[in-house]
Amino acid sequence: MFALARGGIDNVRIPKTVAQPGFSWSTFPQATVLYREFFFHMKGIRQKYRGTDILKVKSILIVRLDEIGDTVLTTPLLRGLRETYPEAQITLVVNPNIYELVAFCPYVNEVLTFNWKIPKKANKPARWKYIFQWCKKNLGDKAFDLAILPRWDMDYYYGSYLILFSWAKMRVGYSVKVNPVKRKRSKWWWDLLFTHLLYTKESKHEVEYNLDVLRFLEGKVKDSSLELWLDKKDCQRANKVLAPLAGKFETLISVVPGARWKRKIWEREKYIQLIEWLQREHKTGIVLLGGENDRELCKDIEKGIKEKEGIINLAGKTTLRETAAVISHTSLCIGSDTGPIHIAAAMNVPVVALFGSGNHRRFHPWKVPHRVVRAGLECSPCYEACKFARPFCMEKISLQMVKEAVGELWGKD
C-alpha cells in the first residue's frame, strides 16, 4: 500500500546563525533543498513512511498555472481526486486569466490565483522573495498533506516552488527526466523539490499524463471525460449575442482563428475562403471567437467575408465561460491548436483542429468526434524555436484538406 509520511515541514525555519553567512534570496531554492534534510533530521521532522494509509489525506494542493487548454484537460484529474478523497480540503492554484473557468468547479473547496508573470520579470532575489512571501501568505497555515504539480512538460510557471513552499508532507510531480527538453532546460536540483516523482516517458495524451498522477496515488479512473461549469448568466449572455443569427440558420459553426503562438495560426486568406465555402455550400452561420489578442485577426477575416449577415465576430467580447456557452450552441468548432478547441471538446462539440508545431498526439480534442489536419512535416512537432523564417507546417495545410475534414465529420462532401 502506498503510504504518506508522518509529520510535516510547515513550521521549519532556517536558523539565522546558519543561514546568514551563505544565504541570500538569489540562492534561496537551492539553499532550501540543500539544508532541508539536515534540519529535518535534527528536528526529528523527516521521518520514514510508516504505513499511513494514503486515503487518510485530509488536505490537498493542486498547482496548475499554465493556459486554457491545459486547465480544461486537468478536469478529469480534479474529479478523480474528489472521488478518491471525498472528505479532503482541496485547494487549486491557477493563472489569474484562467480563474473564471474553474470558479464553479464542484471538486475543489478553494481556488487561488498566482500571477507567475510578476516573478518572471524580476531579478532572482526579488523573484524568490515574491514566490516565498506569496506562499507564506496564501498557503502557510493550511498544513497540506499532499501537493501535486501535474505538469509533465517544462515548468515555466514556478509551480514547483509553490509545491515546495507549501510545506506539504508529500509533494508529487513529474521528474525532469521525462523528456529531453525538460532535462536540458531544468536545474539539476529540481527533482529534489518533490518527495515523490513520476517517470512516465512514453508519448500519450495530456489527459492521460494528468490521470497517471491519480493512478500513482492509487486512485481509480472512473470517468476521463472533460467538463466545464457555467452559470445561468453565461447561458443568457450566449443567447443574447447569438440572437442576430437565431432562426436564420439551421446550424452554426464556431471558428477560432487565433492562437497564443503566432506560428500556430493558419493564414487569414484561407480562413476567409473556408468561411465563404461553409456559407455557400452548407448554409451555416459563422461565429468568430477569440481573446483580446485575436481582435485584429478576426476583424480582418470579418472584413474579407462578402456575406456579412451570416457572421458574428465575438473576439474579445466574451469571457471564457461565455465562450464555452456560445460554443455549446454550435454544431462544429474549427480552429488551431489552442485552448478553445478543448473548451469545445468539454462542451461535447465536434472539432476540426489544425496542428502545425504542436503535438497532435498529446493535445488532440479529447473524447469527441474530431479530425486533426496537419501537413506532417518531419520537424513537427517541435519544442524549440522554429528553424524556418515562416511556419511552413501551417502554410502547407491546404484549404482542401480542411474542407475534407469538415465533410468527414458531417458526412457531407
DAGIMO-V768639 format. One record per residue. N is the residue number from 1. PHI is phi in radians with two decimals (* if undefined). PSI is psi in whole degrees, 0 to 359 (none if undefined). OMEGA is omega in whole degrees, 0 to 359 (999 if undefined). Layout:
<<N/PHI/PSI/OMEGA> <N/PHI/PSI/OMEGA>>
This chain:
<<1/*/132/178> <2/-1.17/142/189> <3/-2.26/158/177> <4/-1.83/153/177> <5/-1.31/150/172> <6/-1.56/141/180> <7/1.46/157/181> <8/-2.32/190/181> <9/-2.18/23/186> <10/-1.08/326/187> <11/-1.84/14/181> <12/-1.25/134/174> <13/-2.31/139/178> <14/-1.42/121/181> <15/-1.01/138/182> <16/-1.04/324/183> <17/-1.11/333/179> <18/-1.64/321/189> <19/-1.31/322/189> <20/-1.09/318/184> <21/-1.01/318/184> <22/-2.20/26/187> <23/-2.08/134/174> <24/-2.63/165/180> <25/-1.09/334/182> <26/-1.20/336/180> <27/-2.06/20/188> <28/-1.02/312/180> <29/-1.07/315/179> <30/-1.07/316/181> <31/-1.10/321/179> <32/-1.06/316/180> <33/-1.16/313/186> <34/-1.21/322/182> <35/-1.49/342/192> <36/-0.98/302/186> <37/-1.09/325/179> <38/-1.09/312/182> <39/-1.24/326/177> <40/-1.10/319/180> <41/-1.14/316/181> <42/-1.13/323/182> <43/-1.54/354/180> <44/1.25/23/183> <45/-1.56/319/182> <46/-1.42/91/179> <47/-1.74/159/178> <48/-1.31/157/177> <49/-1.12/136/185> <50/-2.25/35/171> <51/1.45/16/176> <52/-1.14/127/183> <53/-1.08/130/181> <54/-1.10/336/180> <55/-1.28/355/178> <56/-1.55/6/177> <57/-1.03/132/183> <58/-1.94/341/181> <59/-2.50/133/186> <60/-2.29/137/173> <61/-1.99/130/174> <62/-2.11/127/181> <63/-1.97/119/180> <64/-2.40/90/191> <65/-1.78/4/183> <66/-1.49/214/196> <67/-1.78/192/188> <68/-0.98/303/184> <69/-1.05/317/180> <70/-1.04/320/181> <71/-1.19/316/178> <72/-1.06/321/182> <73/-1.29/353/177> <74/-1.59/350/185> <75/-1.06/325/175> <76/-1.11/326/177> <77/-1.14/316/180> <78/-1.05/316/179> <79/-1.12/318/180> <80/-1.14/323/178> <81/-1.14/319/179> <82/-1.15/322/178> <83/-1.17/325/181> <84/-1.34/324/182> <85/-2.16/72/186> <86/-1.09/335/183> <87/-1.81/0/185> <88/-1.30/151/171> <89/-1.51/114/185> <90/-1.93/126/178> <91/-1.98/129/179> <92/-1.97/130/177> <93/-1.96/127/183> <94/-2.33/168/171> <95/-1.07/137/180> <96/-0.94/327/181> <97/-1.19/344/184> <98/-1.78/351/190> <99/-0.87/311/186> <100/-1.14/338/180> <101/-1.20/333/182> <102/-2.03/8/184> <103/-1.03/327/182> <104/-1.80/15/181> <105/-1.07/122/183> <106/-1.40/355/186> <107/-1.67/355/179> <108/-2.15/154/179> <109/-1.57/337/187> <110/-2.69/139/175> <111/-2.11/122/176> <112/-1.94/158/177> <113/-2.08/141/177> <114/-2.25/119/181> <115/-1.53/94/184> <116/-1.20/345/181> <117/-1.25/337/179> <118/-1.17/305/177> <119/-1.17/335/180> <120/-1.06/325/183> <121/-1.51/350/185> <122/-1.58/163/173> <123/-1.28/170/187> <124/-1.00/311/180> <125/-1.00/314/180> <126/-1.18/324/181> <127/-1.08/306/183> <128/-1.18/325/179> <129/-1.12/316/179> <130/-1.07/313/182> <131/-1.08/314/182> <132/-1.11/316/182> <133/-1.20/324/177> <134/-1.09/315/180> <135/-1.11/319/180> <136/-1.09/318/182> <137/-1.27/318/189> <138/-1.72/335/185> <139/-2.09/346/191> <140/-1.01/329/185> <141/-1.80/12/188> <142/-1.64/345/175> <143/0.85/60/182> <144/-1.17/137/171> <145/-1.42/327/188> <146/-2.48/132/175> <147/-2.21/136/186> <148/-2.23/130/169> <149/-2.03/100/187> <150/-1.40/358/183> <151/-1.15/121/180> <152/-1.40/328/184> <153/-1.47/187/178> <154/-1.02/136/180> <155/-1.58/90/179> <156/-1.47/357/194> <157/-1.94/7/178> <158/1.17/20/178> <159/-1.09/327/180> <160/-1.05/324/182> <161/-1.31/326/175> <162/-1.11/321/177> <163/-1.08/313/181> <164/-1.07/310/186> <165/-1.42/4/170> <166/-1.34/345/183> <167/1.01/30/178> <168/-1.16/146/181> <169/-1.17/323/181> <170/-2.16/122/184> <171/-2.15/116/190> <172/-2.00/134/177> <173/-2.88/177/179> <174/-1.51/138/179> <175/-1.13/156/175> <176/-1.21/350/184> <177/-1.53/1/188> <178/-1.31/335/176> <179/-2.60/154/186> <180/-1.03/320/181> <181/-1.16/317/179> <182/-1.13/320/179> <183/-1.14/320/183> <184/-1.19/319/188> <185/-1.66/349/184> <186/-1.55/157/174> <187/-1.37/152/183> <188/-1.07/332/187> <189/-1.64/3/184> <190/-1.09/323/179> <191/-1.08/335/181> <192/-1.29/351/177> <193/-1.28/346/183> <194/-2.00/155/174> <195/-1.63/335/182> <196/-2.39/132/185> <197/-2.13/146/171> <198/-1.81/143/185> <199/-2.10/25/182> <200/-1.09/118/181> <201/-1.89/336/185> <202/-1.16/151/181> <203/-1.29/129/177> <204/-2.73/175/180> <205/-1.24/152/181> <206/-1.02/324/177> <207/-1.04/320/180> <208/-1.22/323/174> <209/-1.03/317/179> <210/-1.12/316/182> <211/-1.26/339/175> <212/-1.09/331/176> <213/-1.13/317/178> <214/-1.10/317/179> <215/-1.12/322/178> <216/-1.04/326/179> <217/-1.53/12/178> <218/1.17/24/173> <219/-1.49/158/180> <220/-1.83/137/179> <221/-1.57/106/180> <222/-1.63/332/184> <223/-2.65/121/182> <224/-1.84/12/180> <225/-1.28/156/178> <226/-1.48/159/173> <227/-2.73/155/174> <228/-2.36/164/188> <229/-2.23/115/182> <230/-1.95/164/173> <231/-2.03/179/184> <232/-1.07/323/181> <233/-1.13/323/179> <234/-1.08/317/181> <235/-1.20/321/177> <236/-1.12/319/178> <237/-1.10/319/179> <238/-1.08/315/178> <239/-1.06/322/182> <240/-1.19/312/184> <241/-1.25/337/179> <242/-1.61/359/183> <243/-0.97/320/180> <244/-1.03/337/180> <245/-1.73/350/184> <246/-1.08/131/177> <247/1.43/348/182> <248/-1.62/336/184> <249/-2.36/141/176> <250/-1.26/327/181> <251/-2.32/151/175> <252/-2.11/146/176> <253/-2.15/131/175> <254/-1.63/134/181> <255/-2.13/126/182> <256/-2.08/88/187> <257/-1.40/340/185> <258/-1.50/175/176> <259/-2.85/157/180> <260/-1.09/320/180> <261/-1.75/127/183> <262/-1.03/328/183> <263/-1.25/354/177> <264/-1.69/1/186> <265/-1.63/129/175> <266/-1.30/157/185> <267/-1.14/143/180> <268/-0.97/314/184> <269/-1.08/323/180> <270/-1.22/324/176> <271/-1.12/320/179> <272/-1.07/314/180> <273/-1.13/321/180> <274/-1.13/314/181> <275/-1.11/318/179> <276/-1.15/325/175> <277/-1.15/317/178> <278/-1.08/318/179> <279/-1.14/318/185> <280/-1.33/313/187> <281/-1.55/329/185> <282/-2.01/358/175> <283/0.94/45/182> <284/-1.84/152/169> <285/-1.50/149/185> <286/-2.06/133/176> <287/-2.07/114/177> <288/-1.49/130/182> <289/-2.23/153/177> <290/2.95/177/179> <291/-1.59/189/181> <292/-1.03/322/182> <293/-1.28/350/181> <294/-1.73/3/184> <295/-0.98/310/184> <296/-1.14/316/179> <297/-1.05/312/181> <298/-1.17/326/177> <299/-1.14/318/179> <300/-1.13/320/178> <301/-1.13/316/179> <302/-1.05/319/179> <303/-1.07/326/183> <304/-1.40/350/181> <305/-1.47/130/181> <306/-1.32/316/183> <307/-1.58/80/188> <308/-1.32/343/180> <309/-1.22/342/182> <310/-1.77/19/182> <311/-2.43/141/175> <312/-2.18/131/179> <313/-1.80/110/181> <314/-1.91/12/182> <315/-1.04/125/179> <316/1.34/6/185> <317/-1.97/356/181> <318/-2.23/150/173> <319/-1.31/174/179> <320/-1.11/318/180> <321/-1.20/322/176> <322/-1.13/323/175> <323/-1.05/316/178> <324/-1.07/318/180> <325/-1.14/319/178> <326/-1.11/313/181> <327/-1.04/325/181> <328/-1.10/340/178> <329/-1.53/354/182> <330/-1.72/158/182> <331/-1.64/347/182> <332/-2.78/144/174> <333/-2.10/131/178> <334/-2.10/128/181> <335/-3.01/176/179> <336/-1.38/180/176> <337/-1.24/84/185> <338/-2.65/170/188> <339/-0.90/313/184> <340/-1.04/336/177> <341/-1.21/333/176> <342/-1.40/329/172> <343/-1.07/316/178> <344/-1.04/316/179> <345/-1.08/321/178> <346/-1.15/332/179> <347/-1.61/9/177> <348/1.10/38/178> <349/-1.86/129/178> <350/-1.00/150/188> <351/-2.34/137/164> <352/-1.87/114/186> <353/-1.94/128/180> <354/-1.71/115/183> <355/-1.97/133/175> <356/-2.06/270/181> <357/-1.38/342/183> <358/-1.31/162/181> <359/-1.57/104/185> <360/-1.24/333/178> <361/-1.23/328/183> <362/-1.53/332/188> <363/-2.22/21/177> <364/-1.19/157/179> <365/-0.96/136/191> <366/-1.74/123/171> <367/1.05/33/170> <368/-2.37/157/172> <369/-1.00/131/182> <370/-2.75/162/171> <371/-2.32/133/174> <372/-1.73/126/179> <373/-1.93/123/181> <374/-2.63/153/181> <375/-1.37/336/177> <376/1.29/34/177> <377/-1.14/151/182> <378/-1.10/331/183> <379/-1.46/359/182> <380/-1.86/136/1> <381/-1.35/156/178> <382/-2.16/150/183> <383/-2.06/350/177> <384/-1.81/184/177> <385/-1.11/145/181> <386/-1.06/135/182> <387/-1.44/354/178> <388/-1.86/160/179> <389/-1.32/339/180> <390/-2.28/153/180> <391/-1.41/79/182> <392/-1.07/332/180> <393/-1.09/333/176> <394/-1.64/321/182> <395/-1.11/330/182> <396/-1.45/358/171> <397/-1.37/114/184> <398/-1.48/161/176> <399/-1.08/321/181> <400/-1.11/323/179> <401/-1.07/320/181> <402/-1.28/321/177> <403/-1.02/316/180> <404/-1.13/323/178> <405/-1.13/319/177> <406/-1.09/315/180> <407/-1.08/321/179> <408/-1.13/320/180> <409/-1.24/321/183> <410/-1.59/350/183> <411/1.23/29/180> <412/-2.18/158/177> <413/-1.58/none/999>>
